[in-house]
């Protein structure tokens, strides 16, 4: 059995091992694959693993031996799943690998908006605090998360993890999901209410045809000033 990894460097720049895959078959790992080389590199392989390299309908036509496509990420919009379904090809993703990391990064961004730590560090090193006539130096207003409203669009694993952290910061957490799962860290509301009430809005939904471009003039117009 031939196994091809199209963009291994994205997932494993050298700190992980591919030995588990090697034990399953004849493994070839490419660090990166340009779009024009995808079909040629897959060739007659039965298993294809990819992170961000697209696998299109045309590629699948040229690679009839493919039986399984594994996406080494949560999103699988890089694979033409319709074409794969027609050919009986199984497509899977890894829905849980980045839950904690993504939730943590949400708050890295929110805290940067609230405190501008990097900018204040630069300003202090440049002597701005020394030149300031007041002891309490700041270049931007400092905002506390406690008491603010965090609105989530998409309340799956990552959304619910974000909700838990938000509650720990003392935030009110509201969320919208087409298929809500019970979660004690948030209150489900309509999408309109998320737009209207939130001080921060964080999106944790897959990109689908019905939500592409959902943050636009109309939805922003429904939000409070300063969201």
N, C-alpha and C positions, 0 to 999 in steps of 0.2 A: 504494500500500500504506500502510495506517494503522498507526502504531506508538504504543502508549500506555505510558508509564512511570508506575506508580501511586504510588510513594513515592521520588522521585528524591533528595530531600534526605538521606535516610539514606545513600545511596551517594555523592552529590556535593553537598556543601553550598556549592559554589562554586569549588572548587579543581581541578575536572576539566572536561572538555568532552564534550558530547553530540553533537558534530559528526559522529562516525562513524555514529551512528544516523540523524541527519538526512539523511545522504547516501543512506540506503537507502529513505527514504519520508517520508510526512507525519507528523512527530513531534510529540506533545504530552507534556509533562512536568508531572506534578503533584508538588509537594513532599510532600504527604501525602494519603491517601485514606481517609476513614472507611469502615467495613465496609458501611454502608448505601448508599454511593455507588459501590461498585466496579463493579457491572454497568452502571450508567448511563454511567460514564466510559469503560468499555471500548467499549460500544456496538457498532459494526460493524467495529471494528479487527481486523486479522488477527494482529498481533503484540502480546503483552503482556509487559512486563518488571516484575518486582516484587522487593522485597527481603524485607520482612516482612508485607506486606499479603496476607491470604488470598485465594485464588481457589478458590471452592467449586464443588460440583456444581451448585447452584442458579444460581450466576453463569454457569457455562458453558451451562446451558440457555437463559439469557436472552441469551447472546452467541454465536450460532451461527457467526459468521464467523471466530472465533479458530482459528488454525492452529498457532501456536507460543507457548509460555510460557517465558520465560527468567527463572530465579531468580538474582538478583544476589548470591548467597551460596552457601555450601556445602550447607546443609540445605534440603531441598525439601518438608518436611512441611506447609508452608503451602499447597501445591497438592494438590487431590484428583486424584492421578495415575491412580486407577482410572477416574474419570469422564473424564479427558483421554484415556486409552487407548481407551475405548469410542468416543470421537468422532474418533479418529485424530489427536489433537493431540500434537505433539512437546513434551516438557518437558525442559529441561536446566538444569544448575546450573553453578557455577564452583568446582570442587573444590580448586583450588590457590592461590587468591588470598590466603588468610590463614594459610598454613602457618607461615611464620617468625614472624609477629606473634603467633599463638596460642601457639606453643611458647615464645616469649619471655615472654608474659604468665603462663604456667604458673609460670615461675621467679620472676617478680615476686611472685606470691602465696606461693610457697614461701619465698622469702627474707624476706618480711614476717612469716610465721609464725616463722621462725628468729631474726629480729633486731628486729622491731617498730621499724623505723627511724623511721617517722613519730611513734610514741608517744615514743620516746627523744628525738627532736628537740624535740617539744613540751615534754617534761619539763625538758630542759636550758635551753630558753628561759625556762621558768618558774622557774628557779633551783634546781631539785632537785639538780643536781650540785654547785653551790656549797654547798648545805646538807649534802651527804653527807660523813660523817666519813672515807670512804675515797676514794682517787683513782679506783678502778675502779667507776664508777657504772653501775648497770643496774637497770631495773624488772622485766625479764623474764629468765629464763634464755636464754642465747645458744646456739644449736644449730648445729653444723656439718653440712653435707650429706654431706661425705666419709664413706664407710663406711655410710651409711644405704641402705635399700632402697627404690627407687622402683618401684611397681607400676602398670602401664598396662593399662587395659581398652580395647581397640581400638588396633591398631598399624598404622594406615594412614599416610598421608603425615605427618599432624600427630603421631601417636603416635611414629613413628620419628624425627621431628625432635626431639621431647622426649627420647627415649632418648639421642640423640647428645649433647645438652646435659647430661643427667644423668651420662653417663659422663665428660664433661669436668670435672664437679664431683667426680668420684671416687666416684660412687654405684654400687651394684649395681642394675642395671635388669632387671626381669622383666616379662613381659607376657602377656596373653591375647588371642587373636583367633580367630574362627571360621575365618578364611581366612588363616593366617599367611604373610607374605612374608619371605624371608630377610633378616636384618638383623644385622650384626655388633655392634650397640650394645646388644642385649638378648638375654635368654634366654626362650624361650617356655615357659610353665608352664600349669597348669590355672587356672581362675578361682578355685577354692577356695584354691590356693596363693598367688595374688595377694592374696586377702583375709588369709590367715594370716600371710604373711611381711612385708608391706609396712609401711614407716614413713610413706610418702606414697602415696596412690592418686589417679591422674589419669584421668578418663574421656574417651575420644576416639572414641566410637562414635555412630552415628546413632540417633536415638530410634525404636525399633520396638516392636511390640506385645509381643515377648517379653523386652524389657529395660526396659520402663517401670516406674519405681519400684524398680529393682534394688538401690539403696542403701536398705536398710530394716532393721528390727529384726533380722531373721535374718542378713543379710550383715554388719551391724555387729557382731553377736555373735561372728562368726568372726574378727574383726580383733583385733590385739594392742592392749592398753591404750595410749592416747596416740597412736594412728595420726593 
